[in-house]
Amino acid sequence: MDFVEILGYIATAFVAGSFLLKDILKLRIANTIGCMIFVVYGFLIHSYPVIGLNAFLAVVNTYYIISLLKNSKKA
């Protein structure tokens, strides 16, 4: 098993594991970390669909993380 394959498994663990979390903020943070690792993985394996999907999901998650943090400060 090489470094790139291990990186793919780590990304998978973050994304899959994020769905086990009950706190939506923690879920989105863990999912974003997994997505960002998948973007790196996608570059390493030269897979534009992996890069594109996970970059998009990281941006969406980041938007919602910021929104959740702003709303928690108002309350």
mmCIF file of the N, C-alpha and C atoms, coordinates in Angstrom:
data_MODEL
# 
_entry.id   MODEL 
# 
loop_
_atom_site.group_PDB 
_atom_site.id 
_atom_site.type_symbol 
_atom_site.label_atom_id 
_atom_site.label_alt_id 
_atom_site.label_comp_id 
_atom_site.label_asym_id 
_atom_site.label_entity_id 
_atom_site.label_seq_id 
_atom_site.pdbx_PDB_ins_code 
_atom_site.Cartn_x 
_atom_site.Cartn_y 
_atom_site.Cartn_z 
_atom_site.occupancy 
_atom_site.B_iso_or_equiv 
_atom_site.pdbx_formal_charge 
_atom_site.auth_seq_id 
_atom_site.auth_comp_id 
_atom_site.auth_asym_id 
_atom_site.auth_atom_id 
_atom_site.pdbx_PDB_model_num 
ATOM 1   N N  . MET A 1 1  ? 0.853   -1.177 0.000   1.00 0.00 ? 1  MET A N  1 
ATOM 2   C CA . MET A 1 1  ? 0.000   0.000  0.000   1.00 0.00 ? 1  MET A CA 1 
ATOM 3   C C  . MET A 1 1  ? 0.897   1.238  0.000   1.00 0.00 ? 1  MET A C  1 
ATOM 4   N N  . ASP A 1 2  ? 0.649   2.148  -0.937  1.00 0.00 ? 2  ASP A N  1 
ATOM 5   C CA . ASP A 1 2  ? 1.478   3.339  -1.031  1.00 0.00 ? 2  ASP A CA 1 
ATOM 6   C C  . ASP A 1 2  ? 0.804   4.540  -0.352  1.00 0.00 ? 2  ASP A C  1 
ATOM 7   N N  . PHE A 1 3  ? 1.533   5.653  -0.308  1.00 0.00 ? 3  PHE A N  1 
ATOM 8   C CA . PHE A 1 3  ? 1.061   6.865  0.369   1.00 0.00 ? 3  PHE A CA 1 
ATOM 9   C C  . PHE A 1 3  ? -0.260  7.367  -0.200  1.00 0.00 ? 3  PHE A C  1 
ATOM 10  N N  . VAL A 1 4  ? -0.399  7.356  -1.514  1.00 0.00 ? 4  VAL A N  1 
ATOM 11  C CA . VAL A 1 4  ? -1.603  7.884  -2.166  1.00 0.00 ? 4  VAL A CA 1 
ATOM 12  C C  . VAL A 1 4  ? -2.823  7.055  -1.763  1.00 0.00 ? 4  VAL A C  1 
ATOM 13  N N  . GLU A 1 5  ? -2.683  5.760  -1.744  1.00 0.00 ? 5  GLU A N  1 
ATOM 14  C CA . GLU A 1 5  ? -3.786  4.886  -1.348  1.00 0.00 ? 5  GLU A CA 1 
ATOM 15  C C  . GLU A 1 5  ? -4.157  5.111  0.117   1.00 0.00 ? 5  GLU A C  1 
ATOM 16  N N  . ILE A 1 6  ? -3.168  5.249  0.961   1.00 0.00 ? 6  ILE A N  1 
ATOM 17  C CA . ILE A 1 6  ? -3.420  5.528  2.383   1.00 0.00 ? 6  ILE A CA 1 
ATOM 18  C C  . ILE A 1 6  ? -4.156  6.857  2.536   1.00 0.00 ? 6  ILE A C  1 
ATOM 19  N N  . LEU A 1 7  ? -3.751  7.859  1.762   1.00 0.00 ? 7  LEU A N  1 
ATOM 20  C CA . LEU A 1 7  ? -4.417  9.158  1.796   1.00 0.00 ? 7  LEU A CA 1 
ATOM 21  C C  . LEU A 1 7  ? -5.895  9.015  1.413   1.00 0.00 ? 7  LEU A C  1 
ATOM 22  N N  . GLY A 1 8  ? -6.176  8.216  0.425   1.00 0.00 ? 8  GLY A N  1 
ATOM 23  C CA . GLY A 1 8  ? -7.565  7.957  0.014   1.00 0.00 ? 8  GLY A CA 1 
ATOM 24  C C  . GLY A 1 8  ? -8.371  7.312  1.128   1.00 0.00 ? 8  GLY A C  1 
ATOM 25  N N  . TYR A 1 9  ? -7.768  6.375  1.839   1.00 0.00 ? 9  TYR A N  1 
ATOM 26  C CA . TYR A 1 9  ? -8.459  5.732  2.960   1.00 0.00 ? 9  TYR A CA 1 
ATOM 27  C C  . TYR A 1 9  ? -8.698  6.709  4.113   1.00 0.00 ? 9  TYR A C  1 
ATOM 28  N N  . ILE A 1 10 ? -7.745  7.585  4.358   1.00 0.00 ? 10 ILE A N  1 
ATOM 29  C CA . ILE A 1 10 ? -7.910  8.594  5.418   1.00 0.00 ? 10 ILE A CA 1 
ATOM 30  C C  . ILE A 1 10 ? -9.061  9.529  5.059   1.00 0.00 ? 10 ILE A C  1 
ATOM 31  N N  . ALA A 1 11 ? -9.097  9.979  3.806   1.00 0.00 ? 11 ALA A N  1 
ATOM 32  C CA . ALA A 1 11 ? -10.187 10.852 3.355   1.00 0.00 ? 11 ALA A CA 1 
ATOM 33  C C  . ALA A 1 11 ? -11.527 10.141 3.500   1.00 0.00 ? 11 ALA A C  1 
ATOM 34  N N  . THR A 1 12 ? -11.574 8.883  3.112   1.00 0.00 ? 12 THR A N  1 
ATOM 35  C CA . THR A 1 12 ? -12.800 8.094  3.229   1.00 0.00 ? 12 THR A CA 1 
ATOM 36  C C  . THR A 1 12 ? -13.239 7.991  4.680   1.00 0.00 ? 12 THR A C  1 
ATOM 37  N N  . ALA A 1 13 ? -12.294 7.772  5.577   1.00 0.00 ? 13 ALA A N  1 
ATOM 38  C CA . ALA A 1 13 ? -12.623 7.656  7.002   1.00 0.00 ? 13 ALA A CA 1 
ATOM 39  C C  . ALA A 1 13 ? -13.218 8.959  7.537   1.00 0.00 ? 13 ALA A C  1 
ATOM 40  N N  . PHE A 1 14 ? -12.655 10.097 7.142   1.00 0.00 ? 14 PHE A N  1 
ATOM 41  C CA . PHE A 1 14 ? -13.195 11.388 7.588   1.00 0.00 ? 14 PHE A CA 1 
ATOM 42  C C  . PHE A 1 14 ? -14.606 11.608 7.068   1.00 0.00 ? 14 PHE A C  1 
ATOM 43  N N  . VAL A 1 15 ? -14.812 11.369 5.774   1.00 0.00 ? 15 VAL A N  1 
ATOM 44  C CA . VAL A 1 15 ? -16.128 11.620 5.184   1.00 0.00 ? 15 VAL A CA 1 
ATOM 45  C C  . VAL A 1 15 ? -17.165 10.649 5.764   1.00 0.00 ? 15 VAL A C  1 
ATOM 46  N N  . ALA A 1 16 ? -16.844 9.372  5.788   1.00 0.00 ? 16 ALA A N  1 
ATOM 47  C CA . ALA A 1 16 ? -17.794 8.387  6.322   1.00 0.00 ? 16 ALA A CA 1 
ATOM 48  C C  . ALA A 1 16 ? -18.028 8.608  7.813   1.00 0.00 ? 16 ALA A C  1 
ATOM 49  N N  . GLY A 1 17 ? -16.947 8.842  8.539   1.00 0.00 ? 17 GLY A N  1 
ATOM 50  C CA . GLY A 1 17 ? -17.065 9.051  9.984   1.00 0.00 ? 17 GLY A CA 1 
ATOM 51  C C  . GLY A 1 17 ? -17.840 10.300 10.338  1.00 0.00 ? 17 GLY A C  1 
ATOM 52  N N  . SER A 1 18 ? -17.799 11.305 9.480   1.00 0.00 ? 18 SER A N  1 
ATOM 53  C CA . SER A 1 18 ? -18.520 12.548 9.764   1.00 0.00 ? 18 SER A CA 1 
ATOM 54  C C  . SER A 1 18 ? -20.020 12.304 9.906   1.00 0.00 ? 18 SER A C  1 
ATOM 55  N N  . PHE A 1 19 ? -20.543 11.331 9.184   1.00 0.00 ? 19 PHE A N  1 
ATOM 56  C CA . PHE A 1 19 ? -21.980 11.065 9.234   1.00 0.00 ? 19 PHE A CA 1 
ATOM 57  C C  . PHE A 1 19 ? -22.408 10.336 10.508  1.00 0.00 ? 19 PHE A C  1 
ATOM 58  N N  . LEU A 1 20 ? -21.463 9.946  11.313  1.00 0.00 ? 20 LEU A N  1 
ATOM 59  C CA . LEU A 1 20 ? -21.779 9.337  12.602  1.00 0.00 ? 20 LEU A CA 1 
ATOM 60  C C  . LEU A 1 20 ? -21.929 10.385 13.706  1.00 0.00 ? 20 LEU A C  1 
ATOM 61  N N  . LEU A 1 21 ? -21.579 11.624 13.397  1.00 0.00 ? 21 LEU A N  1 
ATOM 62  C CA . LEU A 1 21 ? -21.632 12.694 14.387  1.00 0.00 ? 21 LEU A CA 1 
ATOM 63  C C  . LEU A 1 21 ? -23.037 13.284 14.467  1.00 0.00 ? 21 LEU A C  1 
ATOM 64  N N  . LYS A 1 22 ? -23.468 13.599 15.691  1.00 0.00 ? 22 LYS A N  1 
ATOM 65  C CA . LYS A 1 22 ? -24.798 14.184 15.891  1.00 0.00 ? 22 LYS A CA 1 
ATOM 66  C C  . LYS A 1 22 ? -24.772 15.699 15.763  1.00 0.00 ? 22 LYS A C  1 
ATOM 67  N N  . ASP A 1 23 ? -23.688 16.318 16.172  1.00 0.00 ? 23 ASP A N  1 
ATOM 68  C CA . ASP A 1 23 ? -23.561 17.774 16.109  1.00 0.00 ? 23 ASP A CA 1 
ATOM 69  C C  . ASP A 1 23 ? -23.279 18.178 14.669  1.00 0.00 ? 23 ASP A C  1 
ATOM 70  N N  . ILE A 1 24 ? -24.173 18.971 14.088  1.00 0.00 ? 24 ILE A N  1 
ATOM 71  C CA . ILE A 1 24 ? -24.061 19.322 12.669  1.00 0.00 ? 24 ILE A CA 1 
ATOM 72  C C  . ILE A 1 24 ? -22.795 20.117 12.370  1.00 0.00 ? 24 ILE A C  1 
ATOM 73  N N  . LEU A 1 25 ? -22.354 20.965 13.301  1.00 0.00 ? 25 LEU A N  1 
ATOM 74  C CA . LEU A 1 25 ? -21.124 21.730 13.079  1.00 0.00 ? 25 LEU A CA 1 
ATOM 75  C C  . LEU A 1 25 ? -19.920 20.789 13.018  1.00 0.00 ? 25 LEU A C  1 
ATOM 76  N N  . LYS A 1 26 ? -19.841 19.860 13.957  1.00 0.00 ? 26 LYS A N  1 
ATOM 77  C CA . LYS A 1 26 ? -18.730 18.891 13.950  1.00 0.00 ? 26 LYS A CA 1 
ATOM 78  C C  . LYS A 1 26 ? -18.792 18.009 12.705  1.00 0.00 ? 26 LYS A C  1 
ATOM 79  N N  . LEU A 1 27 ? -20.020 17.642 12.293  1.00 0.00 ? 27 LEU A N  1 
ATOM 80  C CA . LEU A 1 27 ? -20.190 16.829 11.093  1.00 0.00 ? 27 LEU A CA 1 
ATOM 81  C C  . LEU A 1 27 ? -19.625 17.564 9.885   1.00 0.00 ? 27 LEU A C  1 
ATOM 82  N N  . ARG A 1 28 ? -19.991 18.832 9.740   1.00 0.00 ? 28 ARG A N  1 
ATOM 83  C CA . ARG A 1 28 ? -19.534 19.612 8.579   1.00 0.00 ? 28 ARG A CA 1 
ATOM 84  C C  . ARG A 1 28 ? -18.022 19.845 8.611   1.00 0.00 ? 28 ARG A C  1 
ATOM 85  N N  . ILE A 1 29 ? -17.461 20.047 9.794   1.00 0.00 ? 29 ILE A N  1 
ATOM 86  C CA . ILE A 1 29 ? -16.012 20.240 9.897   1.00 0.00 ? 29 ILE A CA 1 
ATOM 87  C C  . ILE A 1 29 ? -15.274 18.966 9.494   1.00 0.00 ? 29 ILE A C  1 
ATOM 88  N N  . ALA A 1 30 ? -15.706 17.835 10.032  1.00 0.00 ? 30 ALA A N  1 
ATOM 89  C CA . ALA A 1 30 ? -15.057 16.558 9.694   1.00 0.00 ? 30 ALA A CA 1 
ATOM 90  C C  . ALA A 1 30 ? -15.223 16.250 8.209   1.00 0.00 ? 30 ALA A C  1 
ATOM 91  N N  . ASN A 1 31 ? -16.407 16.528 7.674   1.00 0.00 ? 31 ASN A N  1 
ATOM 92  C CA . ASN A 1 31 ? -16.659 16.278 6.262   1.00 0.00 ? 31 ASN A CA 1 
ATOM 93  C C  . ASN A 1 31 ? -15.794 17.169 5.386   1.00 0.00 ? 31 ASN A C  1 
ATOM 94  N N  . THR A 1 32 ? -15.624 18.428 5.790   1.00 0.00 ? 32 THR A N  1 
ATOM 95  C CA . THR A 1 32 ? -14.781 19.352 5.028   1.00 0.00 ? 32 THR A CA 1 
ATOM 96  C C  . THR A 1 32 ? -13.330 18.895 5.020   1.00 0.00 ? 32 THR A C  1 
ATOM 97  N N  . ILE A 1 33 ? -12.848 18.435 6.149   1.00 0.00 ? 33 ILE A N  1 
ATOM 98  C CA . ILE A 1 33 ? -11.479 17.911 6.210   1.00 0.00 ? 33 ILE A CA 1 
ATOM 99  C C  . ILE A 1 33 ? -11.331 16.740 5.243   1.00 0.00 ? 33 ILE A C  1 
ATOM 100 N N  . GLY A 1 34 ? -12.304 15.823 5.272   1.00 0.00 ? 34 GLY A N  1 
ATOM 101 C CA . GLY A 1 34 ? -12.273 14.689 4.351   1.00 0.00 ? 34 GLY A CA 1 
ATOM 102 C C  . GLY A 1 34 ? -12.306 15.128 2.905   1.00 0.00 ? 34 GLY A C  1 
ATOM 103 N N  . CYS A 1 35 ? -13.144 16.109 2.594   1.00 0.00 ? 35 CYS A N  1 
ATOM 104 C CA . CYS A 1 35 ? -13.232 16.620 1.221   1.00 0.00 ? 35 CYS A CA 1 
ATOM 105 C C  . CYS A 1 35 ? -11.917 17.238 0.770   1.00 0.00 ? 35 CYS A C  1 
ATOM 106 N N  . MET A 1 36 ? -11.290 18.002 1.661   1.00 0.00 ? 36 MET A N  1 
ATOM 107 C CA . MET A 1 36 ? -10.016 18.629 1.295   1.00 0.00 ? 36 MET A CA 1 
ATOM 108 C C  . MET A 1 36 ? -8.929  17.577 1.073   1.00 0.00 ? 36 MET A C  1 
ATOM 109 N N  . ILE A 1 37 ? -8.945  16.539 1.873   1.00 0.00 ? 37 ILE A N  1 
ATOM 110 C CA . ILE A 1 37 ? -7.976  15.450 1.662   1.00 0.00 ? 37 ILE A CA 1 
ATOM 111 C C  . ILE A 1 37 ? -8.266  14.759 0.323   1.00 0.00 ? 37 ILE A C  1 
ATOM 112 N N  . PHE A 1 38 ? -9.566  14.593 0.018   1.00 0.00 ? 38 PHE A N  1 
ATOM 113 C CA . PHE A 1 38 ? -9.925  14.002 -1.277  1.00 0.00 ? 38 PHE A CA 1 
ATOM 114 C C  . PHE A 1 38 ? -9.487  14.876 -2.447  1.00 0.00 ? 38 PHE A C  1 
ATOM 115 N N  . VAL A 1 39 ? -9.502  16.189 -2.291  1.00 0.00 ? 39 VAL A N  1 
ATOM 116 C CA . VAL A 1 39 ? -9.027  17.074 -3.355  1.00 0.00 ? 39 VAL A CA 1 
ATOM 117 C C  . VAL A 1 39 ? -7.541  16.811 -3.611  1.00 0.00 ? 39 VAL A C  1 
ATOM 118 N N  . VAL A 1 40 ? -6.758  16.714 -2.548  1.00 0.00 ? 40 VAL A N  1 
ATOM 119 C CA . VAL A 1 40 ? -5.332  16.405 -2.687  1.00 0.00 ? 40 VAL A CA 1 
ATOM 120 C C  . VAL A 1 40 ? -5.163  15.034 -3.347  1.00 0.00 ? 40 VAL A C  1 
ATOM 121 N N  . TYR A 1 41 ? -5.927  14.063 -2.873  1.00 0.00 ? 41 TYR A N  1 
ATOM 122 C CA . TYR A 1 41 ? -5.900  12.715 -3.433  1.00 0.00 ? 41 TYR A CA 1 
ATOM 123 C C  . TYR A 1 41 ? -6.237  12.754 -4.933  1.00 0.00 ? 41 TYR A C  1 
ATOM 124 N N  . GLY A 1 42 ? -7.266  13.525 -5.287  1.00 0.00 ? 42 GLY A N  1 
ATOM 125 C CA . GLY A 1 42 ? -7.665  13.649 -6.687  1.00 0.00 ? 42 GLY A CA 1 
ATOM 126 C C  . GLY A 1 42 ? -6.547  14.194 -7.559  1.00 0.00 ? 42 GLY A C  1 
ATOM 127 N N  . PHE A 1 43 ? -5.823  15.199 -7.040  1.00 0.00 ? 43 PHE A N  1 
ATOM 128 C CA . PHE A 1 43 ? -4.678  15.731 -7.787  1.00 0.00 ? 43 PHE A CA 1 
ATOM 129 C C  . PHE A 1 43 ? -3.601  14.667 -7.958  1.00 0.00 ? 43 PHE A C  1 
ATOM 130 N N  . LEU A 1 44 ? -3.367  13.906 -6.909  1.00 0.00 ? 44 LEU A N  1 
ATOM 131 C CA . LEU A 1 44 ? -2.309  12.891 -6.964  1.00 0.00 ? 44 LEU A CA 1 
ATOM 132 C C  . LEU A 1 44 ? -2.630  11.769 -7.942  1.00 0.00 ? 44 LEU A C  1 
ATOM 133 N N  . ILE A 1 45 ? -3.929  11.455 -8.101  1.00 0.00 ? 45 ILE A N  1 
ATOM 134 C CA . ILE A 1 45 ? -4.297  10.388 -9.040  1.00 0.00 ? 45 ILE A CA 1 
ATOM 135 C C  . ILE A 1 45 ? -4.797  10.954 -10.372 1.00 0.00 ? 45 ILE A C  1 
ATOM 136 N N  . HIS A 1 46 ? -4.735  12.282 -10.515 1.00 0.00 ? 46 HIS A N  1 
ATOM 137 C CA . HIS A 1 46 ? -5.137  12.962 -11.752 1.00 0.00 ? 46 HIS A CA 1 
ATOM 138 C C  . HIS A 1 46 ? -6.598  12.671 -12.106 1.00 0.00 ? 46 HIS A C  1 
ATOM 139 N N  . SER A 1 47 ? -7.482  12.803 -11.105 1.00 0.00 ? 47 SER A N  1 
ATOM 140 C CA . SER A 1 47 ? -8.907  12.548 -11.312 1.00 0.00 ? 47 SER A CA 1 
ATOM 141 C C  . SER A 1 47 ? -9.699  13.835 -11.103 1.00 0.00 ? 47 SER A C  1 
ATOM 142 N N  . TYR A 1 48 ? -10.073 14.473 -12.212 1.00 0.00 ? 48 TYR A N  1 
ATOM 143 C CA . TYR A 1 48 ? -10.800 15.735 -12.123 1.00 0.00 ? 48 TYR A CA 1 
ATOM 144 C C  . TYR A 1 48 ? -12.198 15.598 -11.524 1.00 0.00 ? 48 TYR A C  1 
ATOM 145 N N  . PRO A 1 49 ? -12.910 14.491 -11.741 1.00 0.00 ? 49 PRO A N  1 
ATOM 146 C CA . PRO A 1 49 ? -14.206 14.354 -11.068 1.00 0.00 ? 49 PRO A CA 1 
ATOM 147 C C  . PRO A 1 49 ? -14.078 14.314 -9.542  1.00 0.00 ? 49 PRO A C  1 
ATOM 148 N N  . VAL A 1 50 ? -13.065 13.641 -9.037  1.00 0.00 ? 50 VAL A N  1 
ATOM 149 C CA . VAL A 1 50 ? -12.838 13.589 -7.589  1.00 0.00 ? 50 VAL A CA 1 
ATOM 150 C C  . VAL A 1 50 ? -12.494 14.984 -7.073  1.00 0.00 ? 50 VAL A C  1 
ATOM 151 N N  . ILE A 1 51 ? -11.649 15.691 -7.784  1.00 0.00 ? 51 ILE A N  1 
ATOM 152 C CA . ILE A 1 51 ? -11.260 17.050 -7.397  1.00 0.00 ? 51 ILE A CA 1 
ATOM 153 C C  . ILE A 1 51 ? -12.481 17.970 -7.415  1.00 0.00 ? 51 ILE A C  1 
ATOM 154 N N  . GLY A 1 52 ? -13.217 17.953 -8.521  1.00 0.00 ? 52 GLY A N  1 
ATOM 155 C CA . GLY A 1 52 ? -14.352 18.859 -8.690  1.00 0.00 ? 52 GLY A CA 1 
ATOM 156 C C  . GLY A 1 52 ? -15.440 18.660 -7.654  1.00 0.00 ? 52 GLY A C  1 
ATOM 157 N N  . LEU A 1 53 ? -15.863 17.420 -7.472  1.00 0.00 ? 53 LEU A N  1 
ATOM 158 C CA . LEU A 1 53 ? -16.931 17.140 -6.507  1.00 0.00 ? 53 LEU A CA 1 
ATOM 159 C C  . LEU A 1 53 ? -16.523 17.539 -5.101  1.00 0.00 ? 53 LEU A C  1 
ATOM 160 N N  . ASN A 1 54 ? -15.343 17.137 -4.691  1.00 0.00 ? 54 ASN A N  1 
ATOM 161 C CA . ASN A 1 54 ? -14.930 17.391 -3.318  1.00 0.00 ? 54 ASN A CA 1 
ATOM 162 C C  . ASN A 1 54 ? -14.579 18.847 -3.062  1.00 0.00 ? 54 ASN A C  1 
ATOM 163 N N  . ALA A 1 55 ? -14.077 19.553 -4.062  1.00 0.00 ? 55 ALA A N  1 
ATOM 164 C CA . ALA A 1 55 ? -13.853 20.992 -3.913  1.00 0.00 ? 55 ALA A CA 1 
ATOM 165 C C  . ALA A 1 55 ? -15.194 21.701 -3.735  1.00 0.00 ? 55 ALA A C  1 
ATOM 166 N N  . PHE A 1 56 ? -16.184 21.318 -4.551  1.00 0.00 ? 56 PHE A N  1 
ATOM 167 C CA . PHE A 1 56 ? -17.523 21.887 -4.425  1.00 0.00 ? 56 PHE A CA 1 
ATOM 168 C C  . PHE A 1 56 ? -18.107 21.616 -3.038  1.00 0.00 ? 56 PHE A C  1 
ATOM 169 N N  . LEU A 1 57 ? -18.022 20.370 -2.577  1.00 0.00 ? 57 LEU A N  1 
ATOM 170 C CA . LEU A 1 57 ? -18.563 20.022 -1.264  1.00 0.00 ? 57 LEU A CA 1 
ATOM 171 C C  . LEU A 1 57 ? -17.839 20.757 -0.137  1.00 0.00 ? 57 LEU A C  1 
ATOM 172 N N  . ALA A 1 58 ? -16.539 20.954 -0.271  1.00 0.00 ? 58 ALA A N  1 
ATOM 173 C CA . ALA A 1 58 ? -15.785 21.697 0.744   1.00 0.00 ? 58 ALA A CA 1 
ATOM 174 C C  . ALA A 1 58 ? -16.260 23.140 0.811   1.00 0.00 ? 58 ALA A C  1 
ATOM 175 N N  . VAL A 1 59 ? -16.534 23.747 -0.350  1.00 0.00 ? 59 VAL A N  1 
ATOM 176 C CA . VAL A 1 59 ? -17.035 25.130 -0.380  1.00 0.00 ? 59 VAL A CA 1 
ATOM 177 C C  . VAL A 1 59 ? -18.425 25.200 0.258   1.00 0.00 ? 59 VAL A C  1 
ATOM 178 N N  . VAL A 1 60 ? -19.299 24.269 -0.095  1.00 0.00 ? 60 VAL A N  1 
ATOM 179 C CA . VAL A 1 60 ? -20.653 24.243 0.486   1.00 0.00 ? 60 VAL A CA 1 
ATOM 180 C C  . VAL A 1 60 ? -20.573 24.062 2.004   1.00 0.00 ? 60 VAL A C  1 
ATOM 181 N N  . ASN A 1 61 ? -19.766 23.112 2.445   1.00 0.00 ? 61 ASN A N  1 
ATOM 182 C CA . ASN A 1 61 ? -19.613 22.881 3.885   1.00 0.00 ? 61 ASN A CA 1 
ATOM 183 C C  . ASN A 1 61 ? -19.063 24.118 4.585   1.00 0.00 ? 61 ASN A C  1 
ATOM 184 N N  . THR A 1 62 ? -18.086 24.766 3.978   1.00 0.00 ? 62 THR A N  1 
ATOM 185 C CA . THR A 1 62 ? -17.493 25.963 4.575   1.00 0.00 ? 62 THR A CA 1 
ATOM 186 C C  . THR A 1 62 ? -18.535 27.070 4.715   1.00 0.00 ? 62 THR A C  1 
ATOM 187 N N  . TYR A 1 63 ? -19.369 27.238 3.696   1.00 0.00 ? 63 TYR A N  1 
ATOM 188 C CA . TYR A 1 63 ? -20.451 28.222 3.764   1.00 0.00 ? 63 TYR A CA 1 
ATOM 189 C C  . TYR A 1 63 ? -21.354 27.948 4.968   1.00 0.00 ? 63 TYR A C  1 
ATOM 190 N N  . TYR A 1 64 ? -21.764 26.684 5.128   1.00 0.00 ? 64 TYR A N  1 
ATOM 191 C CA . TYR A 1 64 ? -22.656 26.341 6.228   1.00 0.00 ? 64 TYR A CA 1 
ATOM 192 C C  . TYR A 1 64 ? -21.963 26.414 7.586   1.00 0.00 ? 64 TYR A C  1 
ATOM 193 N N  . ILE A 1 65 ? -20.678 26.113 7.630   1.00 0.00 ? 65 ILE A N  1 
ATOM 194 C CA . ILE A 1 65 ? -19.929 26.250 8.890   1.00 0.00 ? 65 ILE A CA 1 
ATOM 195 C C  . ILE A 1 65 ? -19.918 27.712 9.314   1.00 0.00 ? 65 ILE A C  1 
ATOM 196 N N  . ILE A 1 66 ? -19.622 28.603 8.385   1.00 0.00 ? 66 ILE A N  1 
ATOM 197 C CA . ILE A 1 66 ? -19.604 30.035 8.690   1.00 0.00 ? 66 ILE A CA 1 
ATOM 198 C C  . ILE A 1 66 ? -20.985 30.493 9.133   1.00 0.00 ? 66 ILE A C  1 
ATOM 199 N N  . SER A 1 67 ? -22.019 30.027 8.430   1.00 0.00 ? 67 SER A N  1 
ATOM 200 C CA . SER A 1 67 ? -23.391 30.387 8.776   1.00 0.00 ? 67 SER A CA 1 
ATOM 201 C C  . SER A 1 67 ? -23.756 29.893 10.178  1.00 0.00 ? 67 SER A C  1 
ATOM 202 N N  . LEU A 1 68 ? -23.384 28.669 10.501  1.00 0.00 ? 68 LEU A N  1 
ATOM 203 C CA . LEU A 1 68 ? -23.666 28.125 11.828  1.00 0.00 ? 68 LEU A CA 1 
ATOM 204 C C  . LEU A 1 68 ? -22.934 28.900 12.907  1.00 0.00 ? 68 LEU A C  1 
ATOM 205 N N  . LEU A 1 69 ? -21.689 29.270 12.656  1.00 0.00 ? 69 LEU A N  1 
ATOM 206 C CA . LEU A 1 69 ? -20.913 30.022 13.639  1.00 0.00 ? 69 LEU A CA 1 
ATOM 207 C C  . LEU A 1 69 ? -21.483 31.422 13.852  1.00 0.00 ? 69 LEU A C  1 
ATOM 208 N N  . LYS A 1 70 ? -21.923 32.065 12.768  1.00 0.00 ? 70 LYS A N  1 
ATOM 209 C CA . LYS A 1 70 ? -22.530 33.393 12.894  1.00 0.00 ? 70 LYS A CA 1 
ATOM 210 C C  . LYS A 1 70 ? -23.819 33.324 13.687  1.00 0.00 ? 70 LYS A C  1 
ATOM 211 N N  . ASN A 1 71 ? -24.645 32.317 13.426  1.00 0.00 ? 71 ASN A N  1 
ATOM 212 C CA . ASN A 1 71 ? -25.922 32.164 14.133  1.00 0.00 ? 71 ASN A CA 1 
ATOM 213 C C  . ASN A 1 71 ? -25.720 31.826 15.601  1.00 0.00 ? 71 ASN A C  1 
ATOM 214 N N  . SER A 1 72 ? -24.667 31.077 15.917  1.00 0.00 ? 72 SER A N  1 
ATOM 215 C CA . SER A 1 72 ? -24.426 30.728 17.316  1.00 0.00 ? 72 SER A CA 1 
ATOM 216 C C  . SER A 1 72 ? -23.952 31.939 18.119  1.00 0.00 ? 72 SER A C  1 
ATOM 217 N N  . LYS A 1 73 ? -23.307 32.894 17.460  1.00 0.00 ? 73 LYS A N  1 
ATOM 218 C CA . LYS A 1 73 ? -22.857 34.111 18.148  1.00 0.00 ? 73 LYS A CA 1 
ATOM 219 C C  . LYS A 1 73 ? -24.012 35.059 18.413  1.00 0.00 ? 73 LYS A C  1 
ATOM 220 N N  . LYS A 1 74 ? -25.066 35.000 17.583  1.00 0.00 ? 74 LYS A N  1 
ATOM 221 C CA . LYS A 1 74 ? -26.236 35.850 17.764  1.00 0.00 ? 74 LYS A CA 1 
ATOM 222 C C  . LYS A 1 74 ? -27.085 35.398 18.944  1.00 0.00 ? 74 LYS A C  1 
ATOM 223 N N  . ALA A 1 75 ? -27.079 34.101 19.199  1.00 0.00 ? 75 ALA A N  1 
ATOM 224 C CA . ALA A 1 75 ? -27.941 33.544 20.247  1.00 0.00 ? 75 ALA A CA 1 
ATOM 225 C C  . ALA A 1 75 ? -27.382 33.746 21.633  1.00 0.00 ? 75 ALA A C  1 
# 
